[in-house]
């Protein structure tokens, strides 16, 4: 696979830039339902495989508490959200109301996966409230978009007209 504009370095930079905001969000009771950590998957053209990150706003390890009910694997759920958003090119929060026929066996109905086109940039988050998951995905998505535009500008400023 040829390297494109979107690289793991850009994903690392985007996560580094957004981490303080994500931690601040996860530190607010209104934004979470129990756990104070999220699993995040990012994929797009140029990345050889989906990128995984875990962001924890808590002081301790990511351990499940009985009062939260049945234990959930946020990494698995985030990966399913990523696959659904990537396959459809839509944010997962819209799929049930706008085109429910796209759901296949194993797909979750949860919000949190963000995409603007099929097989383009996709960010999916799981672990907080659905609205929070989607907001975090949006923050990361827009930051990656910004970093790619900055990279294009830097290339153009140095006389490069193509990747």
C-alpha positions in Angstrom: 0.0 0.0 0.0 1.3 3.4 -1.0 1.6 6.0 1.7 -0.9 8.8 1.4 -1.4 12.1 3.1 -3.0 10.4 6.2 -0.2 8.8 8.2 0.2 7.3 11.6 2.2 10.4 12.5 -0.8 12.6 11.8 -3.0 10.3 13.9 -0.5 10.4 16.8 -0.4 14.2 16.5 -4.2 14.5 16.4 -4.6 12.3 19.5 -1.9 14.3 21.3 -3.7 17.5 20.5 -7.2 16.2 21.5 -6.3 14.1 24.6 -6.6 17.0 27.1 -10.1 17.9 25.8 -11.1 14.2 25.8 -9.9 13.8 29.4 -11.8 16.9 30.4 -15.0 15.6 28.8 -14.6 12.2 30.4 -14.1 13.9 33.8 -17.6 15.3 33.8 -20.4 13.1 35.2 -22.9 14.3 32.6 -20.7 12.9 29.8 -20.3 9.4 31.1 -22.6 6.7 32.4 -20.0 4.8 34.6 -16.5 4.2 33.2 -14.2 7.2 32.6 -12.3 5.7 29.7 -13.0 5.2 26.0 -11.6 3.0 23.3 -11.0 4.7 19.9 -10.4 3.3 16.5 -9.2 5.5 13.5 -8.8 4.3 9.9 -8.6 5.9 6.5 -6.7 5.8 3.2 -3.0 5.6 3.8 -3.2 3.8 7.1 -2.1 0.1 6.7 -4.5 -0.9 9.5 -6.9 0.7 11.9 -5.2 2.7 14.7 -6.3 1.9 18.3 -6.1 4.2 21.3 -7.4 4.0 24.9 -7.9 7.3 26.8 -8.6 7.1 30.5 -9.6 10.2 32.6 -9.6 8.2 35.8 -6.9 7.8 38.4 -6.9 4.0 38.3 -6.7 1.2 35.8 -9.7 0.6 33.5 -11.5 -1.9 35.7 -15.1 -2.8 35.4 -17.4 -2.2 38.4 -20.3 -4.5 39.1 -22.8 -1.6 39.5 -22.3 -0.8 35.8 -24.0 -4.1 34.8 -22.8 -6.6 32.3 -19.1 -6.0 31.4 -18.6 -4.6 27.9 -15.5 -4.6 25.8 -15.4 -1.0 24.4 -12.6 -1.9 22.0 -14.7 -4.5 20.3 -17.7 -2.1 20.2 -15.6 0.7 18.8 -14.2 -1.6 16.1 -17.8 -2.5 15.1 -18.8 1.2 15.0 -15.7 1.9 12.8 -16.6 -0.9 10.4 -20.2 0.2 10.1 -19.3 3.9 9.5 -16.6 2.9 7.1 -18.9 0.6 5.2 -21.7 3.1 4.9 -19.8 6.4 4.8 -22.2 7.8 7.5 -22.1 8.6 11.2 -23.6 5.7 13.1 -26.1 7.9 15.0 -28.0 8.5 11.8 -28.2 5.0 10.4 -31.2 3.7 12.4 -33.4 6.6 11.5 -32.2 7.3 7.9 -31.3 3.9 6.4 -31.9 1.0 8.8 -31.6 -1.5 6.1 -27.8 -1.2 6.1 -27.5 -3.0 9.4 -25.9 -6.5 9.2 -25.5 -9.2 11.7 -23.1 -8.0 14.5 -23.7 -4.3 13.9 -24.5 -2.2 17.0 -27.1 0.6 16.9 -24.9 2.8 19.1 -23.7 6.3 18.1 -20.0 7.1 18.1 -18.8 6.2 14.6 -18.1 9.2 12.4 -17.5 9.1 8.6 -18.3 11.6 5.8 -17.8 9.2 2.8 -17.4 5.5 2.2 -13.8 4.2 2.7 -12.6 7.7 3.8 -11.5 8.8 7.2 -13.4 7.1 10.0 -13.2 7.6 13.8 -15.1 5.5 16.2 -15.3 5.9 20.0 -16.9 3.7 22.6 -17.2 3.8 26.4 -19.0 7.0 27.4 -22.6 8.1 26.6 -23.4 7.7 22.9 -23.5 11.5 22.5 -20.2 11.8 24.2 -18.6 9.0 22.1 -19.8 10.8 18.9 -18.5 14.2 20.1 -15.1 12.7 20.9 -15.0 11.1 17.4 -15.9 14.4 15.9 -13.1 16.2 17.8 -10.5 13.7 16.6 -11.9 13.7 13.0 -11.8 17.5 12.6 -8.3 17.6 14.1 -7.0 15.0 11.6 -8.7 16.9 8.8 -7.0 20.1 10.0 -3.6 18.4 10.2 -3.9 17.0 6.7 -4.8 20.5 5.3 -1.8 21.9 7.1 0.4 19.2 5.6 -0.9 20.1 2.1 -0.2 23.8 2.8 3.4 23.0 4.0 4.0 20.9 0.9 2.7 23.6 -1.4 4.8 26.2 0.4 7.9 24.1 -0.2 7.1 23.8 -4.0 5.5 20.4 -3.9 2.3 20.0 -5.9 1.6 16.3 -5.1 2.0 13.8 -2.3 
